[in-house]
Amino acid sequence: MSWHNPVIGEDIDRDKWNLLRVGPGGADVLARVRRNQTGEADVSLKNAESPLIPPPVTLPIAQAFEVAAEFARNLSK
């Protein structure tokens, strides 16, 4: 797994991070963290059993990364 800043056009979006699980057939986005206007972060976690992504939850930025990483670790067990 790795963190990745998405590229939009020719620019890297430094306010958004995707947590990727890389496999032989490509990469899956497991979670997204996006810095919001208040300096906190909106975190979205992907449910593998549903095509829908639940609404993001706003957390302090460090906690958002911790929640996303823990979520991804639990998926890989």
N, CA, C and O atoms as a CHARMM CRD file, in Angstrom:
* protein
*
  308
    1    1 MET  N      0.84100  -1.17300   0.00000 PROA 1      0.00000
    2    1 MET  CA     0.00000   0.00000   0.00000 PROA 1      0.00000
    3    1 MET  C      0.88500   1.23400   0.00000 PROA 1      0.00000
    4    1 MET  O      2.00000   1.22300   0.52300 PROA 1      0.00000
    5    2 SER  N      0.37000   2.28500  -0.59100 PROA 2      0.00000
    6    2 SER  CA     1.13100   3.53200  -0.61700 PROA 2      0.00000
    7    2 SER  C      0.18700   4.72600  -0.72800 PROA 2      0.00000
    8    2 SER  O     -0.95100   4.60800  -1.18300 PROA 2      0.00000
    9    3 TRP  N      0.69900   5.88200  -0.29400 PROA 3      0.00000
   10    3 TRP  CA    -0.03500   7.13600  -0.41400 PROA 3      0.00000
   11    3 TRP  C      0.34600   7.78900  -1.73000 PROA 3      0.00000
   12    3 TRP  O      1.48500   7.67000  -2.18200 PROA 3      0.00000
   13    4 HSD  N     -0.60100   8.47600  -2.34000 PROA 4      0.00000
   14    4 HSD  CA    -0.37600   9.07800  -3.65300 PROA 4      0.00000
   15    4 HSD  C     -1.15100  10.38500  -3.73600 PROA 4      0.00000
   16    4 HSD  O     -2.33800  10.42900  -3.41300 PROA 4      0.00000
   17    5 ASN  N     -0.47700  11.45300  -4.17000 PROA 5      0.00000
   18    5 ASN  CA    -1.18000  12.70300  -4.48700 PROA 5      0.00000
   19    5 ASN  C     -1.66200  12.59800  -5.92500 PROA 5      0.00000
   20    5 ASN  O     -0.84900  12.35800  -6.81700 PROA 5      0.00000
   21    6 PRO  N     -2.96300  12.77000  -6.18400 PROA 6      0.00000
   22    6 PRO  CA    -3.45700  12.65400  -7.55800 PROA 6      0.00000
   23    6 PRO  C     -2.96700  13.79100  -8.45200 PROA 6      0.00000
   24    6 PRO  O     -2.70800  14.90200  -7.98900 PROA 6      0.00000
   25    7 VAL  N     -2.84900  13.49000  -9.72100 PROA 7      0.00000
   26    7 VAL  CA    -2.47100  14.48500 -10.72300 PROA 7      0.00000
   27    7 VAL  C     -3.74200  14.92500 -11.43700 PROA 7      0.00000
   28    7 VAL  O     -4.49100  14.09900 -11.96000 PROA 7      0.00000
   29    8 ILE  N     -3.97600  16.23300 -11.45300 PROA 8      0.00000
   30    8 ILE  CA    -5.13200  16.81400 -12.13300 PROA 8      0.00000
   31    8 ILE  C     -4.58000  17.63700 -13.29600 PROA 8      0.00000
   32    8 ILE  O     -3.98000  18.69200 -13.08700 PROA 8      0.00000
   33    9 GLY  N     -4.78300  17.15600 -14.51000 PROA 9      0.00000
   34    9 GLY  CA    -4.19600  17.83300 -15.66200 PROA 9      0.00000
   35    9 GLY  C     -2.68100  17.71800 -15.58300 PROA 9      0.00000
   36    9 GLY  O     -2.13400  16.61600 -15.62500 PROA 9      0.00000
   37   10 GLU  N     -2.00700  18.85300 -15.46900 PROA 10     0.00000
   38   10 GLU  CA    -0.55000  18.85800 -15.33600 PROA 10     0.00000
   39   10 GLU  C     -0.11000  19.17500 -13.91400 PROA 10     0.00000
   40   10 GLU  O      1.08700  19.31000 -13.66000 PROA 10     0.00000
   41   11 ASP  N     -1.04500  19.29700 -12.98500 PROA 11     0.00000
   42   11 ASP  CA    -0.72800  19.70100 -11.62000 PROA 11     0.00000
   43   11 ASP  C     -0.96300  18.56600 -10.63100 PROA 11     0.00000
   44   11 ASP  O     -1.86800  17.74900 -10.80200 PROA 11     0.00000
   45   12 ILE  N     -0.13200  18.53000  -9.59500 PROA 12     0.00000
   46   12 ILE  CA    -0.30700  17.57600  -8.50200 PROA 12     0.00000
   47   12 ILE  C     -1.16000  18.24900  -7.44000 PROA 12     0.00000
   48   12 ILE  O     -0.86800  19.37000  -7.02500 PROA 12     0.00000
   49   13 ASP  N     -2.20800  17.57400  -6.99900 PROA 13     0.00000
   50   13 ASP  CA    -3.09700  18.11000  -5.96400 PROA 13     0.00000
   51   13 ASP  C     -2.48600  17.81000  -4.60000 PROA 13     0.00000
   52   13 ASP  O     -2.59000  16.68700  -4.10700 PROA 13     0.00000
   53   14 ARG  N     -1.84800  18.81100  -3.98800 PROA 14     0.00000
   54   14 ARG  CA    -1.15000  18.63000  -2.71200 PROA 14     0.00000
   55   14 ARG  C     -2.09300  18.64700  -1.51700 PROA 14     0.00000
   56   14 ARG  O     -1.64300  18.46100  -0.38600 PROA 14     0.00000
   57   15 ASP  N     -3.38100  18.86300  -1.73200 PROA 15     0.00000
   58   15 ASP  CA    -4.35800  18.86900  -0.64800 PROA 15     0.00000
   59   15 ASP  C     -5.17800  17.58500  -0.61000 PROA 15     0.00000
   60   15 ASP  O     -6.12800  17.47900   0.16600 PROA 15     0.00000
   61   16 LYS  N     -4.82000  16.61100  -1.43800 PROA 16     0.00000
   62   16 LYS  CA    -5.57400  15.35900  -1.49900 PROA 16     0.00000
   63   16 LYS  C     -4.58700  14.19600  -1.56300 PROA 16     0.00000
   64   16 LYS  O     -3.57800  14.25700  -2.26600 PROA 16     0.00000
   65   17 TRP  N     -4.89900  13.13100  -0.81400 PROA 17     0.00000
   66   17 TRP  CA    -4.07900  11.92900  -0.81000 PROA 17     0.00000
   67   17 TRP  C     -4.97800  10.72300  -0.98400 PROA 17     0.00000
   68   17 TRP  O     -6.04600  10.64200  -0.37900 PROA 17     0.00000
   69   18 ASN  N     -4.54500   9.79100  -1.80900 PROA 18     0.00000
   70   18 ASN  CA    -5.24800   8.52300  -1.98600 PROA 18     0.00000
   71   18 ASN  C     -4.37900   7.42200  -1.39400 PROA 18     0.00000
   72   18 ASN  O     -3.16900   7.39400  -1.61900 PROA 18     0.00000
   73   19 LEU  N     -4.98700   6.52500  -0.64400 PROA 19     0.00000
   74   19 LEU  CA    -4.28200   5.35400  -0.13500 PROA 19     0.00000
   75   19 LEU  C     -4.56100   4.21900  -1.11200 PROA 19     0.00000
   76   19 LEU  O     -5.69800   3.76800  -1.24700 PROA 19     0.00000
   77   20 LEU  N     -3.51300   3.76400  -1.79000 PROA 20     0.00000
   78   20 LEU  CA    -3.65200   2.77200  -2.85400 PROA 20     0.00000
   79   20 LEU  C     -3.17700   1.40000  -2.40900 PROA 20     0.00000
   80   20 LEU  O     -2.19200   1.27300  -1.68300 PROA 20     0.00000
   81   21 ARG  N     -3.89200   0.37800  -2.85400 PROA 21     0.00000
   82   21 ARG  CA    -3.41800  -1.00400  -2.75100 PROA 21     0.00000
   83   21 ARG  C     -3.05500  -1.39600  -4.17300 PROA 21     0.00000
   84   21 ARG  O     -3.91800  -1.46600  -5.04800 PROA 21     0.00000
   85   22 VAL  N     -1.77800  -1.64900  -4.39500 PROA 22     0.00000
   86   22 VAL  CA    -1.28000  -1.95200  -5.73600 PROA 22     0.00000
   87   22 VAL  C     -1.19400  -3.46200  -5.90400 PROA 22     0.00000
   88   22 VAL  O     -0.64400  -4.16700  -5.05800 PROA 22     0.00000
   89   23 GLY  N     -1.74500  -3.94000  -7.00300 PROA 23     0.00000
   90   23 GLY  CA    -1.71200  -5.36700  -7.30400 PROA 23     0.00000
   91   23 GLY  C     -1.28400  -5.59400  -8.73300 PROA 23     0.00000
   92   23 GLY  O     -1.00600  -4.63700  -9.45600 PROA 23     0.00000
   93   24 PRO  N     -1.22500  -6.84700  -9.15700 PROA 24     0.00000
   94   24 PRO  CA    -0.76600  -7.14400 -10.51400 PROA 24     0.00000
   95   24 PRO  C     -1.68200  -6.58000 -11.60000 PROA 24     0.00000
   96   24 PRO  O     -1.22900  -6.32100 -12.71500 PROA 24     0.00000
   97   25 GLY  N     -2.96000  -6.39000 -11.28800 PROA 25     0.00000
   98   25 GLY  CA    -3.89300  -5.89300 -12.29100 PROA 25     0.00000
   99   25 GLY  C     -4.12600  -4.39100 -12.23400 PROA 25     0.00000
  100   25 GLY  O     -4.92100  -3.86200 -13.01100 PROA 25     0.00000
  101   26 GLY  N     -3.45000  -3.70200 -11.33500 PROA 26     0.00000
  102   26 GLY  CA    -3.64800  -2.26200 -11.20200 PROA 26     0.00000
  103   26 GLY  C     -3.70200  -1.86200  -9.74000 PROA 26     0.00000
  104   26 GLY  O     -3.22400  -2.58900  -8.86900 PROA 26     0.00000
  105   27 ALA  N     -4.28300  -0.71000  -9.48000 PROA 27     0.00000
  106   27 ALA  CA    -4.34100  -0.18400  -8.11600 PROA 27     0.00000
  107   27 ALA  C     -5.78200   0.13700  -7.73900 PROA 27     0.00000
  108   27 ALA  O     -6.56800   0.58900  -8.57100 PROA 27     0.00000
  109   28 ASP  N     -6.11600  -0.10200  -6.48500 PROA 28     0.00000
  110   28 ASP  CA    -7.42700   0.24100  -5.93800 PROA 28     0.00000
  111   28 ASP  C     -7.25500   1.34900  -4.91400 PROA 28     0.00000
  112   28 ASP  O     -6.33400   1.30200  -4.09900 PROA 28     0.00000
  113   29 VAL  N     -8.12800   2.34300  -4.94600 PROA 29     0.00000
  114   29 VAL  CA    -8.13200   3.39000  -3.92800 PROA 29     0.00000
  115   29 VAL  C     -8.94300   2.87100  -2.74400 PROA 29     0.00000
  116   29 VAL  O    -10.13600   2.59700  -2.87700 PROA 29     0.00000
  117   30 LEU  N     -8.29300   2.73600  -1.58500 PROA 30     0.00000
  118   30 LEU  CA    -8.96200   2.24400  -0.38400 PROA 30     0.00000
  119   30 LEU  C     -9.52800   3.38400   0.45200 PROA 30     0.00000
  120   30 LEU  O    -10.56500   3.23700   1.09900 PROA 30     0.00000
  121   31 ALA  N     -8.83800   4.52400   0.43300 PROA 31     0.00000
  122   31 ALA  CA    -9.27100   5.66900   1.23500 PROA 31     0.00000
  123   31 ALA  C     -8.77100   6.95100   0.58600 PROA 31     0.00000
  124   31 ALA  O     -7.77800   6.96200  -0.14100 PROA 31     0.00000
  125   32 ARG  N     -9.48700   8.02500   0.87100 PROA 32     0.00000
  126   32 ARG  CA    -9.08500   9.35200   0.38900 PROA 32     0.00000
  127   32 ARG  C     -9.05900  10.31000   1.56900 PROA 32     0.00000
  128   32 ARG  O     -9.96700  10.31400   2.40100 PROA 32     0.00000
  129   33 VAL  N     -8.01200  11.11800   1.63200 PROA 33     0.00000
  130   33 VAL  CA    -7.90700  12.17200   2.63800 PROA 33     0.00000
  131   33 VAL  C     -7.76100  13.48100   1.87800 PROA 33     0.00000
  132   33 VAL  O     -6.92200  13.60000   0.98500 PROA 33     0.00000
  133   34 ARG  N     -8.58200  14.46000   2.23700 PROA 34     0.00000
  134   34 ARG  CA    -8.55700  15.75500   1.54800 PROA 34     0.00000
  135   34 ARG  C     -8.54900  16.86600   2.58500 PROA 34     0.00000
  136   34 ARG  O     -9.43600  16.93700   3.43600 PROA 34     0.00000
  137   35 ARG  N     -7.53100  17.74600   2.51200 PROA 35     0.00000
  138   35 ARG  CA    -7.46600  18.89400   3.41500 PROA 35     0.00000
  139   35 ARG  C     -8.58000  19.86000   3.04100 PROA 35     0.00000
  140   35 ARG  O     -8.74300  20.20700   1.87200 PROA 35     0.00000
  141   36 ASN  N     -9.34900  20.29300   4.04100 PROA 36     0.00000
  142   36 ASN  CA   -10.45300  21.21200   3.76100 PROA 36     0.00000
  143   36 ASN  C    -10.06900  22.65100   4.10900 PROA 36     0.00000
  144   36 ASN  O     -8.92900  22.91300   4.49500 PROA 36     0.00000
  145   37 GLN  N    -11.00400  23.57200   3.97500 PROA 37     0.00000
  146   37 GLN  CA   -10.74600  25.00900   4.17000 PROA 37     0.00000
  147   37 GLN  C    -10.32700  25.34800   5.59700 PROA 37     0.00000
  148   37 GLN  O     -9.63000  26.33900   5.81600 PROA 37     0.00000
  149   38 THR  N    -10.74300  24.53400   6.57200 PROA 38     0.00000
  150   38 THR  CA   -10.43900  24.82700   7.97400 PROA 38     0.00000
  151   38 THR  C     -9.09200  24.27500   8.40800 PROA 38     0.00000
  152   38 THR  O     -8.67600  24.49700   9.54500 PROA 38     0.00000
  153   39 GLY  N     -8.39700  23.55800   7.52400 PROA 39     0.00000
  154   39 GLY  CA    -7.11400  22.96100   7.87000 PROA 39     0.00000
  155   39 GLY  C     -7.24800  21.55500   8.41600 PROA 39     0.00000
  156   39 GLY  O     -6.24600  20.88400   8.66700 PROA 39     0.00000
  157   40 GLU  N     -8.48700  21.10000   8.60300 PROA 40     0.00000
  158   40 GLU  CA    -8.70900  19.71800   9.00400 PROA 40     0.00000
  159   40 GLU  C     -8.77800  18.87600   7.73000 PROA 40     0.00000
  160   40 GLU  O     -8.47000  19.35800   6.64100 PROA 40     0.00000
  161   41 ALA  N     -9.18100  17.63000   7.87700 PROA 41     0.00000
  162   41 ALA  CA    -9.21200  16.74900   6.71000 PROA 41     0.00000
  163   41 ALA  C    -10.53200  16.00800   6.64200 PROA 41     0.00000
  164   41 ALA  O    -11.09800  15.62300   7.66500 PROA 41     0.00000
  165   42 ASP  N    -11.01100  15.81500   5.43000 PROA 42     0.00000
  166   42 ASP  CA   -12.18400  14.99200   5.16300 PROA 42     0.00000
  167   42 ASP  C    -11.66500  13.63600   4.69800 PROA 42     0.00000
  168   42 ASP  O    -10.91700  13.55200   3.72400 PROA 42     0.00000
  169   43 VAL  N    -12.06000  12.58200   5.39300 PROA 43     0.00000
  170   43 VAL  CA   -11.58600  11.24100   5.04400 PROA 43     0.00000
  171   43 VAL  C    -12.76300  10.41100   4.54400 PROA 43     0.00000
  172   43 VAL  O    -13.82200  10.37000   5.16900 PROA 43     0.00000
  173   44 SER  N    -12.55500   9.74400   3.39700 PROA 44     0.00000
  174   44 SER  CA   -13.55200   8.84500   2.80600 PROA 44     0.00000
  175   44 SER  C    -12.95000   7.45300   2.76400 PROA 44     0.00000
  176   44 SER  O    -11.82800   7.26500   2.29300 PROA 44     0.00000
  177   45 LEU  N    -13.70400   6.47800   3.25900 PROA 45     0.00000
  178   45 LEU  CA   -13.25100   5.09300   3.28200 PROA 45     0.00000
  179   45 LEU  C    -14.10900   4.27600   2.33400 PROA 45     0.00000
  180   45 LEU  O    -15.33400   4.39100   2.34600 PROA 45     0.00000
  181   46 LYS  N    -13.47200   3.45300   1.51200 PROA 46     0.00000
  182   46 LYS  CA   -14.19500   2.66900   0.51100 PROA 46     0.00000
  183   46 LYS  C    -14.62400   1.33200   1.10100 PROA 46     0.00000
  184   46 LYS  O    -13.81100   0.60700   1.67400 PROA 46     0.00000
  185   47 ASN  N    -15.89900   1.01400   0.95600 PROA 47     0.00000
  186   47 ASN  CA   -16.41900  -0.28700   1.36100 PROA 47     0.00000
  187   47 ASN  C    -16.31100  -1.21400   0.15700 PROA 47     0.00000
  188   47 ASN  O    -16.96400  -0.98900  -0.86300 PROA 47     0.00000
  189   48 ALA  N    -15.49900  -2.24000   0.27000 PROA 48     0.00000
  190   48 ALA  CA   -15.25000  -3.14100  -0.86300 PROA 48     0.00000
  191   48 ALA  C    -16.50600  -3.87200  -1.32200 PROA 48     0.00000
  192   48 ALA  O    -16.57400  -4.32900  -2.46300 PROA 48     0.00000
  193   49 GLU  N    -17.50000  -3.98700  -0.44600 PROA 49     0.00000
  194   49 GLU  CA   -18.71300  -4.72200  -0.79700 PROA 49     0.00000
  195   49 GLU  C    -19.77700  -3.83700  -1.42800 PROA 49     0.00000
  196   49 GLU  O    -20.85600  -4.32000  -1.77300 PROA 49     0.00000
  197   50 SER  N    -19.49200  -2.55900  -1.58400 PROA 50     0.00000
  198   50 SER  CA   -20.47900  -1.63700  -2.13600 PROA 50     0.00000
  199   50 SER  C    -19.81200  -0.68800  -3.12700 PROA 50     0.00000
  200   50 SER  O    -18.70100  -0.22100  -2.87400 PROA 50     0.00000
  201   51 PRO  N    -20.46700  -0.39400  -4.24800 PROA 51     0.00000
  202   51 PRO  CA   -19.90500   0.56900  -5.19700 PROA 51     0.00000
  203   51 PRO  C    -20.01800   2.00800  -4.69200 PROA 51     0.00000
  204   51 PRO  O    -19.38400   2.91200  -5.23600 PROA 51     0.00000
  205   52 LEU  N    -20.82500   2.21800  -3.65300 PROA 52     0.00000
  206   52 LEU  CA   -21.01900   3.56400  -3.11800 PROA 52     0.00000
  207   52 LEU  C    -19.94700   3.89600  -2.08900 PROA 52     0.00000
  208   52 LEU  O    -19.53100   3.03700  -1.31200 PROA 52     0.00000
  209   53 ILE  N    -19.50800   5.14500  -2.09200 PROA 53     0.00000
  210   53 ILE  CA   -18.56300   5.61800  -1.08800 PROA 53     0.00000
  211   53 ILE  C    -19.34400   6.46400  -0.09800 PROA 53     0.00000
  212   53 ILE  O    -20.00300   7.42600  -0.49200 PROA 53     0.00000
  213   54 PRO  N    -19.27900   6.11300   1.20300 PROA 54     0.00000
  214   54 PRO  CA   -20.03200   6.89100   2.18400 PROA 54     0.00000
  215   54 PRO  C    -19.53000   8.32800   2.25500 PROA 54     0.00000
  216   54 PRO  O    -18.41100   8.61400   1.82800 PROA 54     0.00000
  217   55 PRO  N    -20.34400   9.23300   2.79000 PROA 55     0.00000
  218   55 PRO  CA   -19.90800  10.62500   2.89000 PROA 55     0.00000
  219   55 PRO  C    -18.64800  10.73800   3.74700 PROA 55     0.00000
  220   55 PRO  O    -18.44400   9.93300   4.65600 PROA 55     0.00000
  221   56 PRO  N    -17.80800  11.72700   3.46600 PROA 56     0.00000
  222   56 PRO  CA   -16.57000  11.87600   4.23700 PROA 56     0.00000
  223   56 PRO  C    -16.84700  12.30200   5.67700 PROA 56     0.00000
  224   56 PRO  O    -17.88100  12.89200   5.99000 PROA 56     0.00000
  225   57 VAL  N    -15.88900  11.98200   6.53500 PROA 57     0.00000
  226   57 VAL  CA   -15.91400  12.38000   7.93600 PROA 57     0.00000
  227   57 VAL  C    -14.79200  13.38700   8.13700 PROA 57     0.00000
  228   57 VAL  O    -13.68400  13.17800   7.64200 PROA 57     0.00000
  229   58 THR  N    -15.05600  14.48000   8.85400 PROA 58     0.00000
  230   58 THR  CA   -14.04200  15.50500   9.09500 PROA 58     0.00000
  231   58 THR  C    -13.32800  15.23200  10.41200 PROA 58     0.00000
  232   58 THR  O    -13.96100  15.06100  11.45400 PROA 58     0.00000
  233   59 LEU  N    -12.00000  15.19300  10.34800 PROA 59     0.00000
  234   59 LEU  CA   -11.15300  14.92300  11.50700 PROA 59     0.00000
  235   59 LEU  C     -9.92500  15.82500  11.45000 PROA 59     0.00000
  236   59 LEU  O     -9.62100  16.38000  10.39400 PROA 59     0.00000
  237   60 PRO  N     -9.20500  15.98300  12.58000 PROA 60     0.00000
  238   60 PRO  CA    -7.88800  16.62200  12.49600 PROA 60     0.00000
  239   60 PRO  C     -7.02600  15.82800  11.51100 PROA 60     0.00000
  240   60 PRO  O     -7.15300  14.60700  11.41800 PROA 60     0.00000
  241   61 ILE  N     -6.15900  16.51300  10.78500 PROA 61     0.00000
  242   61 ILE  CA    -5.47600  15.87800   9.65100 PROA 61     0.00000
  243   61 ILE  C     -4.66200  14.64600  10.05500 PROA 61     0.00000
  244   61 ILE  O     -4.68800  13.64300   9.34300 PROA 61     0.00000
  245   62 ALA  N     -3.94400  14.69800  11.17500 PROA 62     0.00000
  246   62 ALA  CA    -3.15800  13.53400  11.60000 PROA 62     0.00000
  247   62 ALA  C     -4.07200  12.35000  11.90600 PROA 62     0.00000
  248   62 ALA  O     -3.76400  11.21300  11.54900 PROA 62     0.00000
  249   63 GLN  N     -5.18000  12.61700  12.55900 PROA 63     0.00000
  250   63 GLN  CA    -6.12400  11.54700  12.89200 PROA 63     0.00000
  251   63 GLN  C     -6.75800  10.96800  11.62700 PROA 63     0.00000
  252   63 GLN  O     -7.02600   9.76800  11.56700 PROA 63     0.00000
  253   64 ALA  N     -6.99800  11.79700  10.62800 PROA 64     0.00000
  254   64 ALA  CA    -7.57100  11.31400   9.36400 PROA 64     0.00000
  255   64 ALA  C     -6.64700  10.29000   8.70700 PROA 64     0.00000
  256   64 ALA  O     -7.10800   9.26500   8.20600 PROA 64     0.00000
  257   65 PHE  N     -5.33500  10.56900   8.71200 PROA 65     0.00000
  258   65 PHE  CA    -4.38300   9.61200   8.14600 PROA 65     0.00000
  259   65 PHE  C     -4.34800   8.32500   8.96700 PROA 65     0.00000
  260   65 PHE  O     -4.26200   7.23300   8.40500 PROA 65     0.00000
  261   66 GLU  N     -4.41500   8.44800  10.29700 PROA 66     0.00000
  262   66 GLU  CA    -4.41700   7.26000  11.15500 PROA 66     0.00000
  263   66 GLU  C     -5.64300   6.38900  10.89100 PROA 66     0.00000
  264   66 GLU  O     -5.53100   5.16800  10.78400 PROA 66     0.00000
  265   67 VAL  N     -6.81000   7.01800  10.78500 PROA 67     0.00000
  266   67 VAL  CA    -8.05200   6.27700  10.53400 PROA 67     0.00000
  267   67 VAL  C     -7.98600   5.57400   9.17800 PROA 67     0.00000
  268   67 VAL  O     -8.35900   4.40600   9.06400 PROA 67     0.00000
  269   68 ALA  N     -7.51600   6.28100   8.15700 PROA 68     0.00000
  270   68 ALA  CA    -7.42000   5.68700   6.82000 PROA 68     0.00000
  271   68 ALA  C     -6.43900   4.51500   6.80600 PROA 68     0.00000
  272   68 ALA  O     -6.72200   3.47600   6.20900 PROA 68     0.00000
  273   69 ALA  N     -5.28900   4.67900   7.46200 PROA 69     0.00000
  274   69 ALA  CA    -4.29000   3.60600   7.48600 PROA 69     0.00000
  275   69 ALA  C     -4.80600   2.38800   8.24700 PROA 69     0.00000
  276   69 ALA  O     -4.60800   1.25500   7.80600 PROA 69     0.00000
  277   70 GLU  N     -5.46200   2.60700   9.38000 PROA 70     0.00000
  278   70 GLU  CA    -6.01500   1.49000  10.15500 PROA 70     0.00000
  279   70 GLU  C     -7.09600   0.75800   9.35700 PROA 70     0.00000
  280   70 GLU  O     -7.16400  -0.47100   9.37100 PROA 70     0.00000
  281   71 PHE  N     -7.93100   1.51800   8.66900 PROA 71     0.00000
  282   71 PHE  CA    -8.96900   0.92900   7.81700 PROA 71     0.00000
  283   71 PHE  C     -8.33500   0.01900   6.75800 PROA 71     0.00000
  284   71 PHE  O     -8.78900  -1.10500   6.54600 PROA 71     0.00000
  285   72 ALA  N     -7.28500   0.51300   6.09700 PROA 72     0.00000
  286   72 ALA  CA    -6.61700  -0.26600   5.05000 PROA 72     0.00000
  287   72 ALA  C     -5.94300  -1.50700   5.62800 PROA 72     0.00000
  288   72 ALA  O     -5.99100  -2.57700   5.02200 PROA 72     0.00000
  289   73 ARG  N     -5.31600  -1.37200   6.79700 PROA 73     0.00000
  290   73 ARG  CA    -4.68900  -2.54300   7.42900 PROA 73     0.00000
  291   73 ARG  C     -5.72400  -3.62500   7.72600 PROA 73     0.00000
  292   73 ARG  O     -5.47000  -4.81100   7.51400 PROA 73     0.00000
  293   74 ASN  N     -6.88500  -3.21200   8.21400 PROA 74     0.00000
  294   74 ASN  CA    -7.93400  -4.18200   8.53200 PROA 74     0.00000
  295   74 ASN  C     -8.47700  -4.87100   7.28300 PROA 74     0.00000
  296   74 ASN  O     -8.87500  -6.03500   7.34100 PROA 74     0.00000
  297   75 LEU  N     -8.49700  -4.16400   6.15500 PROA 75     0.00000
  298   75 LEU  CA    -8.95500  -4.78000   4.89900 PROA 75     0.00000
  299   75 LEU  C     -8.00400  -5.87200   4.42700 PROA 75     0.00000
  300   75 LEU  O     -8.43100  -6.85000   3.81300 PROA 75     0.00000
  301   76 SER  N     -6.72400  -5.70500   4.71200 PROA 76     0.00000
  302   76 SER  CA    -5.73800  -6.65100   4.18900 PROA 76     0.00000
  303   76 SER  C     -5.54000  -7.86200   5.09800 PROA 76     0.00000
  304   76 SER  O     -4.70300  -8.71600   4.80400 PROA 76     0.00000
  305   77 LYS  N     -6.29200  -7.95400   6.19500 PROA 77     0.00000
  306   77 LYS  CA    -6.15500  -9.11400   7.10400 PROA 77     0.00000
  307   77 LYS  C     -6.97700 -10.27800   6.61000 PROA 77     0.00000
  308   77 LYS  O     -6.98900 -11.33600   7.23900 PROA 77     0.00000
